[in-house]
Amino acid sequence: VETNPIEEQKALQNIAKLNHDVAGLGDRLASVGQRLHQQRIDDILGSIAKAITAGDAGLARANLTQLQSLDPKIKEIPKLSEDLERLEEQIAFNNALQAMDQLTANDNWADALKLASKYRQQFNNYQQFQQRAEFVARIHRLIIGASGILDAPDQLIRPAAKKTAATLVAESNMALSYSPTLASIIAKLEETLASYTTP
């Protein structure tokens, strides 16, 4: 079978053209791959920003971990990590404050004090937490102090013990509405103190 030189020339030109296209194909594939990689990074960056704005620390952390595994040298990672750490601290603060409030609402001052003590150092820059923790500690001290006197009422024979009991009663008056337990203990302490007071 003889080949037509014109067709052969066209075929050879097409092959040469394909070879030329194949040589450029690697560069084009690399360029497309790089654009896809950047688009994926941009999508993850957007997801992290949205999650942080929405207060979803878990989703932000998952996306940040994915981003770090994809390309740990991305310049936005340190800033996003700081933002996420602040968000996680704010969430922990809100959760601790809410848990402490729930415990005090349930008149469970001992557990509220344990919780306050556990987080007091972590939230030492949060004035609201520190004030609440101090209030919890104060109520708990009043309950423990008054209970201690009621457990051994004969100590009220001594003037120093009477003075301590009177001080506990006076300090408790402003806090009675916050704790039914404290109100009950102080009422009993006042009765006991009155019975030990010499007319």
Backbone as a ProteinNet text record, in pm:
[ID]
protein_1_A
[PRIMARY]
VETNPIEEQKALQNIAKLNHDVAGLGDRLASVGQRLHQQRIDDILGSIAKAITAGDAGLARANLTQLQSLDPKIKEIPKLSEDLERLEEQIAFNNALQAMDQLTANDNWADALKLASKYRQQFNNYQQFQQRAEFVARIHRLIIGASGILDAPDQLIRPAAKKTAATLVAESNMALSYSPTLASIIAKLEETLASYTTP
[TERTIARY]
87.5	0	92.4	71.6	149.2	75.5	151.3	90.2	99.8	1.4	-4.2	88.8	184.2	277.9	210.3	103.4	33.2	-30.7	-94.9	-156.8	-49	62.3	171.3	226.6	238.2	287.9	191.8	63.5	-37.5	-30.8	-16.5	-9.3	114	225	347	334	268.3	245.9	156.1	53.6	-34.4	42.7	129.5	211.4	305.4	365.7	455.8	378.3	258.8	173.6	136.9	103.6	71.6	192.5	308.5	430.5	453	429.1	444.4	341.7	216.4	111.4	142.7	197.4	232.4	342.2	435.1	543.6	487.3	391.1	330	224.6	179.6	73.8	119.1	242.1	294.1	290.7	331.4	328.3	185	97.7	-43.5	-104.6	-74.2	-126.1	-73.2	53.8	111.4	43.6	17	-49.9	-191.5	-264.4	-401	-397.8	-301.6	-287.8	-260.5	-174.7	-142.9	-265.6	-341.7	-464.1	-566.3	-579.9	-672	-626.4	-497.3	-441.5	-471.3	-449.8	-475.4	-624.4	-707.6	-852.4	-894.8	-837.2	-868.7	-825.5	-705.8	-657.6	-750.3	-787.6	-878	-1012.7	-1064	-1191.5	-1180.3	-1069.6	-1049.8	-1032.2	-956.3	-939.9	-1076	-1160.1	-1294.5	-1378.5	-1366.6	-1441.9	-1397.1	-1266.8	-1214.7	-1267.5	-1260.4	-1307.6	-1456.8	-1535.8	-1680.5	-1705.9	-1632.6	-1651.8	-1614.8	-1506.4	-1466.3	-1570.3	-1618.4	-1721.5	-1849.6	-1883.2	-2004.6	-1985.3	-1860.5	-1835.2	-1824.3	-1800	-1788.6	-1641.1	-1588.4	-1446.2	-1409.5	-1497.1	-1468.3	-1446.7	-1535.6	-1522.5	-1399.6	-1376.8	-1258.8	-1131.3	-1126.7	-1008.2	-986.2	-1093.7	-1081.6	-1028.6	-1082.2	-1036.8	-893.9	-857.3	-721	-621.7	-658.1	-572.9	-556.9	-666.3	-661.9	-572	-583.5	-502.1	-353.9	-323.3	-183.7	-124.2	-205.6	-153.8	-138.5	-220.4	-214.3	-92.1	-69.9	44.5	74.4	168.2	195.5	260.6	300.8	369.9	277.6	149.4	54.7	62.8	78.3	104.2	-13.1	-133.8	-250.5	-264.2	-192.9	-208.5	-183.6	-75.1	-54	-168.1	-216.5	-326	-454	-484.4	-604.1	-591.7	-472.8	-450.7	-476.8	-428.7	-453.6	-602.6	-668.8	-813	-888.6	-849.3	-915.3	-889.3	-767.3	-736.8	-820.2	-836.5	-921.5	-1066.6	-1114	-1251	-1268.3	-1172.8	-1181.7	-1177.1	-1096.1	-1090.3	-1222.7	-1280.2	-1408.7	-1519.1	-1517.5	-1616.9	-1597.9	-1473.5	-1445.7	-1489.7	-1463.3	-1505.2	-1657.3	-1727.3	-1874.4	-1929.7	-1869.8	-1916.3	-1891.7	-1773.8	-1742	-1833.6	-1856.8	-1944	-2087.4	-2132.2	-2267.8	-2281.4	-2181	-2185.1	-2184.3	-2102.8	-2097.3	-2231.4	-2290.5	-2422.1	-2528.5	-2522	-2619.8	-2604.6	-2481.5	-2457.6	-2507.7	-2484.2	-2531.5	-2683.6	-2741.5	-2888.3	-2948.9	-2874.4	-2918.8	-2876.5	-2821.1	-2778.3	-2667.5	-2583.6	-2473.4	-2342.1	-2319	-2206.7	-2072.6	-2069.8	-1943.1	-1890	-1975.9	-1932.2	-1904.6	-1981	-1954.5	-1816.9	-1780.9	-1648.6	-1538.8	-1561	-1461.9	-1440.2	-1549.7	-1541.9	-1469.4	-1504.4	-1440	-1290.3	-1254.8	-1113.5	-1038.7	-1105.9	-1044.2	-1009	-1095.4	-1076.7	-1025	-1008.7	-972.1	-842.1	-741.3	-612.5	-623.3	-695.8	-710.3	-777.7	-874.5	-949.2	-912.8	-785.4	-743.8	-754.9	-767.9	-784.6	-931	-1020.2	-1163.8	-1224.7	-1248.3	-1298.1	-1432.4	-1518.7	-1650.8	-1636.8	-1547.3	-1528.1	-1470.5	-1372.7	-1309.3	-1409.5	-1493.8	-1595.4	-1694.5	-1736.6	-1831.4	-1766.8	-1641.8	-1570.1	-1555.5	-1527	-1514.1	-1648.2	-1756.2	-1889.2	-1922.5	-1892.5	-1917.3	-1836.5	-1709.9	-1624.2	-1679.6	-1729.2	-1785.5	-1908.2	-2001	-2122.1	-2082.8	-1990.8	-1947.8	-1884.1	-1799.2	-1736.6	-1842.6	-1944.7	-2051.8	-2126.9	-2156.5	-2227	-2141.3	-2014.1	-1924	-1903.7	-1882.7	-1860.8	-1981.2	-2099.7	-2222	-2251.9	-2228.7	-2251.4	-2157.2	-2034.1	-1936.6	-1980.1	-2038.2	-2086.7	-2208.5	-2298.2	-2417.3	-2381.2	-2272.8	-2229.7	-2176.1	-2129.8	-2077	-2127.7	-2258.7	-2317.5	-2266.7	-2213.7	-2165.2	-2049.6	-1984.7	-1876.4	-1928.7	-2061.9	-2120.3	-2117.5	-2074.8	-2056.5	-1943.7	-1845.8	-1731.5	-1769	-1728.6	-1759.7	-1703.4	-1584.9	-1525.3	-1610.7	-1664.9	-1750.4	-1881.5	-1936.9	-2059.4	-2034.7	-1918.7	-1885.1	-1871.7	-1807.7	-1793.6	-1930.1	-2018.8	-2153.5	-2230.4	-2219.6	-2289.8	-2236.7	-2107	-2046.6	-2096	-2103	-2154.4	-2298.1	-2379.5	-2519.6	-2525.6	-2447.6	-2449	-2400.8	-2292.5	-2239	-2332.8	-2409.8	-2499.4	-2625.1	-2664.5	-2791.7	-2802.2	-2691.1	-2696.4	-2700.7	-2671.1	-2660.5	-2770.1	-2859.8	-2960.5	-3047.7	-3077.2	-3166.1	-3099.7	-2967.4	-2897.6	-2888.8	-2906.3	-2888.8	-2990.4	-3086.9	-3181.1	-3108.5	-3000.8	-2923.2	-2867	-2806.4	-2749.8	-2859.8	-2972.7	-3083.5	-3129.7	-3140.7	-3184.2	-3082	-2955.1	-2848.6	-2840.1	-2851.6	-2841.7	-2961.8	-3080.1	-3197.8	-3174.7	-3120.9	-3090.8	-2981.6	-2882.2	-2773.3	-2826.4	-2915.7	-2973.1	-3050.4	-3126.6	-3201	-3104.7	-3003.2	-2906.1	-2831.3	-2794.2	-2721.5	-2809.4	-2938.2	-3030.8	-3042.8	-3041.1	-3054.2	-2929.1	-2814.6	-2690.7	-2659.7	-2745.4	-2724.1	-2781.2	-2700.8	-2744.5	-2826.2	-2948.4	-3032.1	-2973.8
-115.7	0	122.1	200.3	323.8	432.5	521.9	632.3	757.4	835.9	963.3	1059.5	1120.8	1210.6	1328.2	1376	1490	1445.1	1330.8	1278.8	1246	1189	1158	1285.9	1391	1518.8	1574.1	1568	1615.3	1533.4	1401.9	1314.5	1347.8	1368.5	1404.5	1541.3	1635.1	1767.6	1754.4	1670.5	1646.9	1581.7	1486.5	1421.7	1523.1	1605.8	1709.5	1806.3	1839.8	1929.7	1863.8	1733.4	1660.4	1654.4	1628.6	1626.1	1761.7	1866	2002.1	2023.7	1981.5	1994.8	1909.4	1790.6	1703.2	1767.5	1831.3	1897.7	2009.2	2082.7	2190.4	2141.3	2017.9	1961.7	1947.7	1907.9	1893.9	2026.6	2132	2265.1	2308.6	2281.5	2318.3	2239	2109.3	2026.8	2076.6	2112.6	2165.5	2295.6	2380.2	2508.4	2486.5	2395.7	2365.4	2304.5	2215.5	2155.1	2259.3	2355.6	2462.2	2549.1	2580.6	2660.8	2584.4	2454.1	2372.9	2367.7	2354.7	2353.8	2486.5	2597.6	2729.4	2748.8	2700.4	2711.2	2630.8	2513.5	2430.6	2501.8	2560.4	2636	2753.8	2827.5	2941.8	2898.5	2784.6	2732.5	2696.9	2633	2595.5	2720.4	2818.3	2945	3010.5	3011	3067.7	2990.7	2858.3	2775.4	2801.3	2818.5	2846.9	2980.8	3081.3	3215.3	3212.4	3143.4	3133.6	3060.8	2952.4	2874.7	2956.3	3031.2	3115.7	3223.1	3285.4	3388.9	3331.8	3208.5	3143.8	3084.9	3085.9	3031.9	2880.3	2819.1	2673.5	2634.3	2621.9	2593.2	2455.2	2357.8	2222.4	2218.6	2282.8	2287	2368	2478.6	2560.3	2481.2	2406.8	2327.1	2217.7	2150.4	2043.9	2101	2214.7	2276.5	2327.3	2381	2429.9	2313	2201.9	2082.5	2034.2	2035.4	1995.4	2091.2	2218.9	2319.2	2300.3	2275.3	2255.4	2130.8	2026.3	1905.6	1927.3	2012.4	2042.2	2127.7	2230.5	2319.7	2397.1	2347.7	2409.6	2547.8	2588.9	2717.8	2832.6	2809.6	2914.9	3027.4	3149.2	3263.9	3296.2	3256.5	3286.8	3194.9	3083.9	2984.1	3041.1	3114.8	3167.2	3257.3	3345.5	3435.8	3357.5	3262.5	3179.9	3096.2	3047.3	2970.1	3056.6	3180	3272.9	3301.4	3327.9	3354.9	3235.2	3116.6	2995.2	2972.8	2997.8	2983.6	3080.1	3203.4	3300.8	3252.6	3200.3	3148.5	3032.2	2939.7	2824.7	2869.1	2968.4	3019.6	3086.9	3163	3228.7	3125.1	3019.3	2913.1	2844.4	2815.1	2752.7	2844.3	2974.2	3072.3	3071.3	3081.1	3082.7	2953.8	2839.8	2711.2	2702.5	2747	2742	2835.4	2954.5	3050.7	2998	2939.7	2883.9	2767.8	2680.6	2568	2617	2718	2772.8	2836.7	2909.1	2969.7	2863.9	2753.8	2646.4	2583.4	2561.7	2503.6	2595.6	2725	2817.4	2827.9	2820.8	2823.7	2700.9	2590.2	2467.8	2463.8	2575.9	2589.6	2489.5	2461	2366.4	2445.9	2511.4	2604	2533.3	2414.5	2340.8	2304.4	2250.9	2216.2	2341.2	2446.3	2572.8	2625.7	2612.3	2656.1	2570.1	2439.1	2351.4	2393.5	2420.7	2463.2	2597.2	2690.6	2822.1	2807.9	2723.8	2702.7	2639.3	2547.7	2478.5	2576.7	2673.9	2764.7	2903.3	2927.7	3063.3	3111	3025.7	3063.7	3080.8	2991	2998	3128	3173	3294	3411	3418.4	3525.2	3663.9	3674.4	3805.3	3838.6	3753.3	3776.3	3826.5	3955.1	4015.6	3955.1	3932.5	3875.6	3740.3	3656	3524.9	3538.5	3626.6	3645.2	3696	3789.4	3841	3731	3654.6	3546.2	3441.1	3408.1	3308.7	3357.7	3485.6	3541.1	3537.1	3566.4	3561.1	3418	3321.7	3180.9	3141.7	3182.6	3149.5	3212.7	3334.3	3404.2	3331.3	3295.2	3223.6	3089.8	3020	2890.6	2906.9	3008.8	3032.7	3061.6	3138.4	3168.8	3041.2	2957.8	2831.7	2743.6	2729.2	2644.1	2701.3	2832.6	2895.3	2882.4	2912.3	2903.4	2757.6	2666	2523.5	2474.9	2522.5	2483.1	2524.6	2641.6	2686.6	2605.4	2578	2499.1	2355.7	2303.4	2166.9	2158.1	2269.9	2272.8	2399.8	2406.2	2530.5	2571.9	2477.4	2512.5	2611.6	2623.7	2721.1	2864.2	2880.4	3014.5	3069.6	2989.6	3037	3140.3	3121.3	3213	3340	3456.1	3582.7	3589.1	3532.9	3536.7	3458	3345.8	3264.6	3337.5	3406.2	3484.1	3595.1	3659.1	3767.2	3711.9	3597.2	3533.5	3500.5	3444.6	3409.2	3533.6	3639.6	3764.3	3821.7	3813.6	3861.7	3779.5	3647.3	3561.3	3596.8	3620.9	3658.1	3789.7	3888.9	4020.4	4011.3	3937.6	3924.5	3845.7	3756.3	3671.6	3744.2	3847	3914.4	3959.1	4004.1	4051	3934.3	3814.3	3700.9	3596.3	3616.6	3514.6	3479.6	3577.4	3550.6	3463.4	3450.1	3369	3221.2	3191.2	3053	3014.7	2928.7	2879.6	2806.1	2737.1	2665.8	2765.3	2871.5	2973.3	3038	3068.1	3130.4	3041.5	2911.6	2816.8	2806.7	2797.2	2784.4	2911.6	3026	3152.5	3168.4	3126.2	3132.6	3046.4	2926.6	2838.6	2899.2	2960.8	3021.8	3138.4	3218	3329.7	3278.8	3171.3	3111.7	3062.2	2989.7	2933.6	3044.9	3146.3	3259.9	3330.3	3345	3409.2	3326.3	3195.7	3111.3	3114.3	3151.3	3159.2	3302.3	3394.2	3533.5	3552.5	3608.6	3631.4	3759.5	3754.7	3875	3979.6
0	0	0	-98.3	-106.5	-30.3	32.4	105.1	21.9	36.5	-32.4	41.1	-24.7	42.5	108.8	53.1	113.5	245.4	245.4	367.4	470.6	423.1	513.6	577.2	494.9	545.6	649.6	623.4	720.3	848.9	831.5	948.5	1031.9	964.4	1036.1	1103.4	1038	1098.9	1222.5	1214.6	1330.2	1445.8	1410.7	1514.2	1577.6	1493.3	1546.2	1634.8	1589.9	1669.6	1803	1801.2	1924.5	2015.8	1960.6	2041.2	2106.8	2028.8	2084	2196.5	2174.9	2276.8	2399	2381.6	2492.7	2576.3	2511	2585.1	2671.7	2623.9	2701.9	2799.5	2778.4	2862.6	3007.2	3028.4	3164.8	3239.1	3171.4	3234.2	3263.1	3167.8	3187.9	3302.5	3308.7	3418.4	3553.2	3556.4	3681.4	3720.8	3621.6	3648.9	3700.4	3636.5	3680.7	3821.1	3845.3	3978.1	4084.7	4050.3	4146.5	4172.9	4068.3	4087.4	4172.6	4148.5	4228.8	4374.4	4396.3	4531.5	4601.9	4531.3	4589.8	4616.5	4524.9	4545.2	4667.7	4684.8	4801.8	4930.6	4927.4	5043.4	5072.4	4968.2	4986.4	5043.2	4994.6	5046.5	5194.9	5231.3	5372.1	5458	5408.2	5482.7	5506.3	5403	5417.1	5517.2	5515.6	5610.6	5753.9	5773.3	5908.3	5956.5	5871.7	5910.4	5944.7	5864.1	5890.9	6023.2	6045.9	6168.9	6291.5	6283.8	6397.3	6421.8	6314.5	6327.5	6387.7	6349	6399.5	6539.4	6590	6723.4	6725.5	6610.6	6601.2	6606.4	6726.3	6744.7	6691.5	6704.4	6657.1	6506.1	6431.9	6286.2	6246.3	6314.6	6284.5	6310.7	6421.1	6455.5	6350.4	6308.7	6207.1	6075.5	6034	5909.4	5920.5	6035.6	6054.7	6050.5	6110.5	6106.2	5962.2	5888	5747.2	5668.4	5694.1	5625.9	5658	5784.1	5823.7	5758.6	5743	5678.4	5527.9	5471.7	5328.7	5295.7	5379	5355.6	5483.6	5564.6	5694.9	5686.5	5567.1	5553.7	5515.4	5517	5479.2	5580.9	5532.8	5620.9	5713.6	5679.4	5762.9	5883.9	5885.9	5992.2	6131.8	6156.8	6293.1	6341.4	6255	6293.6	6320.9	6234.2	6254.5	6381.3	6409.5	6532.7	6655.6	6653.1	6765.3	6780.3	6667.9	6672.8	6729.5	6687.5	6734.3	6883.4	6928.2	7070.6	7154.3	7106.5	7178.7	7182.6	7070.8	7065.6	7162.3	7163.3	7253.5	7399.7	7429.5	7566.7	7604.4	7510.7	7537.2	7559.4	7480.9	7497.5	7632.5	7667.6	7798.1	7911.4	7897.8	7998.3	8013.5	7901	7905.6	7966.3	7929.3	7984.3	8134.8	8177.7	8321.5	8399.7	8347.2	8414.6	8421	8311.7	8307.8	8406.9	8411.3	8504.7	8649.3	8677.9	8813.6	8849.9	8756.5	8780.8	8806	8730.7	8749.3	8886.9	8927.7	9060.5	9171	9158.1	9262.4	9259.8	9140	9131.4	9199.6	9197.7	9265	9410.9	9459.8	9599.8	9633.8	9534.9	9552.7	9554.4	9666.1	9676.4	9687	9743.1	9753.7	9615	9528.3	9392.7	9310.4	9333.5	9263.6	9301.8	9427.9	9473.4	9411.1	9402	9337.2	9192	9123.6	8983.8	8972.1	9059.4	9057.4	9083.4	9178	9209.4	9092.5	9024.8	8911.3	8799.2	8773.9	8660.6	8698.2	8825.7	8869.4	8807.6	8804	8746.3	8594.9	8529.4	8384.1	8341.2	8420.2	8384.4	8474.9	8512.2	8603.9	8542.4	8411.7	8346.6	8318.7	8361.5	8339.8	8470.7	8477.5	8601	8642.2	8546.5	8577.7	8646.3	8595.4	8656.2	8796.3	8812.9	8943.7	9047	9007.3	9100.4	9138.5	9040.7	9067.4	9156.5	9130	9210.5	9354.9	9371.5	9506.8	9580.2	9509.8	9570.1	9613.7	9527	9559.6	9683.1	9686.1	9800.9	9928.8	9917.1	10034.8	10088.7	10001.2	10044.4	10107.3	10043.4	10095.4	10233.7	10251	10382.2	10488.9	10452.5	10549	10588	10490.7	10519.4	10610.3	10576.8	10655.6	10795.7	10803.2	10934.3	11025.7	10972.3	11052.9	11089.8	10995.2	11024.2	11133.4	11130.2	11231.9	11371.5	11384	11515	11557.6	11460.9	11493.6	11532.2	11476.9	11510.8	11654	11707.5	11845.7	11913.7	11942.1	11993.3	12131.2	12207	12341.1	12337.3	12222	12211.1	12222.1	12206.8	12216.3	12359.4	12453.4	12591.1	12593	12505.6	12500.8	12423.9	12470.8	12402.5	12260.3	12238.1	12103.7	12004.5	12046.5	11960	11931.3	12034.2	12013.5	11911.8	11924.9	11831.9	11689.5	11675.2	11543.9	11485.9	11569.2	11523.5	11481.5	11559.9	11526.3	11394.6	11375	11249.9	11131.8	11148.7	11041.7	11006.3	11108.1	11084.9	11008.4	11050.8	10986.4	10841.2	10818.2	10681.6	10592.2	10649.6	10571	10527.1	10598.7	10568.6	10423	10364.1	10224.6	10125.9	10169.8	10078.6	10096.5	10190.2	10221	10100.5	10017.2	9904	9797.1	9802.1	9702.1	9739.9	9866.4	9909.9	10016.4	9981.7	10082.3	10195.4	10161.5	10264.2	10364.2	10314.4	10402.9	10486.2	10424.7	10498.1	10613	10586.4	10689.4	10802.2	10765.8	10866.8	10952.3	10888.3	10962.4	11056.4	11012.3	11099.4	11223.9	11206.1	11320.4	11408.3	11344.8	11420.7	11504.6	11447.6	11523	11644.1	11624.8	11737.2	11844.9	11799.5	11893.7	11965.2	11891.8	11950.3	12054.9	12022.3	12116.8	12245.5	12233.3	12352.7	12438.1	12380.8	12457	12504.4	12468.3	12509.9	12648.5	12736.3	12873.4	12877.5	12939.6	12947	13040.5
[MASK]
+++++++++++++++++++++++++++++++++++++++++++++++++++++++++++++++++++++++++++++++++++++++++++++++++++++++++++++++++++++++++++++++++++++++++++++++++++++++++++++++++++++++++++++++++++++++++++++++++++++++

